[in-house]
Amino acid sequence: MDNVVRVAVALSLTLGLALGAQVIGAAADDYPSRPIRFLQGFAPGGNADVISRVLADEISKSMNQPVIAESRAGAGGNLAAEQTARATPDGYTILLITTAHVISPALYKSLRFDAAKDFEFITNVTDFPFFIVVNVESRFKTVQDLVEAARANPGTITVGTAGVGSGQHMCTELFALSIGTKFVHVPYRGDSGAVTGLLGGSVDFIVAPGTAILGNIEGGRFRALAISGTQRWAPLKDVPTVAEAVAPSFEMMAWAGVATTRGVPRPIVERLNRELRRAIALPHIEQRLRDLGGIPSSSTPEEMTAKVASNVKRWIEVGEKAGIQRQ
């Protein structure tokens, strides 16, 4: 009798797995059969919002279903990430993630999701550098001037960023570590606040993306001292990289990518990857991403997964070395 029971259980499990595979296959074949939600975790009008809307509009056409861009702003993108992590793993909730996603584990002890393990990562979208910028009336004429002053008087020079835990903030911490000094961090509510602070002379310099500061540079109000990436940026081609000027090993590129809920069937992940990579490669979308200060760059799901894992590790290490206390 025991053998009969064991055989029956085995057959039941086999049948269940087969049926489950058929259901998943059918769902993937039919995907998408209803609208897709495309979440992003920041305020409307910012880069993340623009990128998600541009991509949503394009893939709606090829997938023959509405892809609805939604802002779920709060907690540095974590509210949207948590909502995606808890969604049904069917591919009908996707998420635009930014560098903030991989920085959060360095800042918070008890996130309600695992930034690396609770998602299926679909593709990278764009990478972009930050700039070290001063008011045109600043005593710092070059990034070397800034570094020399910061080393001579650690903890006295103020730097404004888009907020605690932002890519701009962590770029600042990495910069300080690379040149062996400390700055006084002044967090603002977004890049616009940091720009206003620099215009008013409230901080010595800011770290911000090119789109946030280009108008004031062209208007003669700001001076860019260095760029955080490994290459110069065409609109400001005379601005050196930090690596060129003062710290040979320095490099920090922020980025945006797309993820979905852990457990979404692989065929759906692959479909989303194909659609998004096709969209990113279109000339008008590529140009839009460049206009936002980015360098368009798509990837495979495996490449994106590896990028997220390595970035989580990197920013935890930077946070520990910088003495940032996790909240």
Secondary structure as the mmCIF struct_conf table of DSSP 4:
data_model
#
loop_
_struct_conf.conf_type_id
_struct_conf.id
_struct_conf.beg_label_comp_id
_struct_conf.beg_label_asym_id
_struct_conf.beg_label_seq_id
_struct_conf.end_label_comp_id
_struct_conf.end_label_asym_id
_struct_conf.end_label_seq_id
HELX_RH_AL_P HELX_RH_AL_P1 ASP A 2 ASP A 29
TURN_TY1_P TURN_TY1_P1 ASP A 30 ASP A 30
BEND BEND1 SER A 33 ARG A 34
STRN STRN1 ILE A 36 GLN A 40
BEND BEND2 PHE A 42 PHE A 42
TURN_TY1_P TURN_TY1_P2 PRO A 44 GLY A 45
BEND BEND3 GLY A 46 GLY A 46
HELX_RH_AL_P HELX_RH_AL_P2 ASN A 47 MET A 63
TURN_TY1_P TURN_TY1_P3 ASN A 64 ASN A 64
BEND BEND4 GLN A 65 GLN A 65
STRN STRN2 VAL A 67 SER A 71
HELX_RH_3T_P HELX_RH_3T_P1 ALA A 75 GLY A 77
HELX_RH_AL_P HELX_RH_AL_P3 ASN A 78 ALA A 85
TURN_TY1_P TURN_TY1_P4 ARG A 86 ARG A 86
BEND BEND5 ALA A 87 ALA A 87
BEND BEND6 PRO A 89 TYR A 92
STRN STRN3 THR A 93 THR A 98
HELX_RH_AL_P HELX_RH_AL_P4 THR A 99 LEU A 107
BEND BEND7 LYS A 109 LYS A 109
BEND BEND8 ARG A 112 PHE A 113
TURN_TY1_P TURN_TY1_P5 ALA A 115 LYS A 117
BEND BEND9 ASP A 118 ASP A 118
STRN STRN4 PHE A 119 ASN A 135
TURN_TY1_P TURN_TY1_P6 VAL A 136 GLU A 137
BEND BEND10 ARG A 139 ARG A 139
BEND BEND11 THR A 142 THR A 142
HELX_RH_AL_P HELX_RH_AL_P5 VAL A 143 ALA A 152
BEND BEND12 ASN A 153 ASN A 153
TURN_TY1_P TURN_TY1_P7 PRO A 154 GLY A 155
BEND BEND13 ILE A 157 ILE A 157
STRN STRN5 THR A 158 THR A 161
BEND BEND14 ALA A 162 ALA A 162
TURN_TY1_P TURN_TY1_P8 VAL A 164 GLY A 165
BEND BEND15 SER A 166 SER A 166
HELX_RH_AL_P HELX_RH_AL_P6 GLY A 167 ILE A 179
TURN_TY1_P TURN_TY1_P9 GLY A 180 GLY A 180
STRN STRN6 VAL A 184 PRO A 187
BEND BEND16 ARG A 189 GLY A 190
HELX_RH_AL_P HELX_RH_AL_P7 ASP A 191 LEU A 199
TURN_TY1_P TURN_TY1_P10 GLY A 200 GLY A 201
BEND BEND17 SER A 202 ASP A 204
STRN STRN7 PHE A 205 PRO A 209
HELX_RH_AL_P HELX_RH_AL_P8 GLY A 210 GLU A 218
TURN_TY1_P TURN_TY1_P11 GLY A 219 GLY A 220
BEND BEND18 ARG A 221 ARG A 221
STRN STRN8 PHE A 222 ILE A 227
BEND BEND19 SER A 228 GLN A 231
HELX_RH_3T_P HELX_RH_3T_P2 ALA A 234 LEU A 236
TURN_TY1_P TURN_TY1_P12 LYS A 237 ASP A 238
BEND BEND20 VAL A 239 VAL A 239
HELX_LH_PP_P HELX_LH_PP_P1 PRO A 240 PRO A 240
STRN STRN9 THR A 241 THR A 241
HELX_RH_AL_P HELX_RH_AL_P9 VAL A 242 ALA A 245
TURN_TY1_P TURN_TY1_P13 VAL A 246 VAL A 246
TURN_TY1_P TURN_TY1_P14 PRO A 248 SER A 249
STRN STRN10 MET A 253 THR A 261
TURN_TY1_P TURN_TY1_P15 ARG A 262 GLY A 263
HELX_RH_AL_P HELX_RH_AL_P10 ARG A 266 ALA A 281
BEND BEND21 LEU A 282 LEU A 282
HELX_RH_AL_P HELX_RH_AL_P11 PRO A 283 ASP A 291
TURN_TY1_P TURN_TY1_P16 LEU A 292 GLY A 293
STRN STRN11 ILE A 295 PRO A 296
HELX_RH_AL_P HELX_RH_AL_P12 PRO A 301 LYS A 321
TURN_TY1_P TURN_TY1_P17 ALA A 322 GLY A 323
HELX_LH_PP_P HELX_LH_PP_P2 ILE A 324 ARG A 326
#
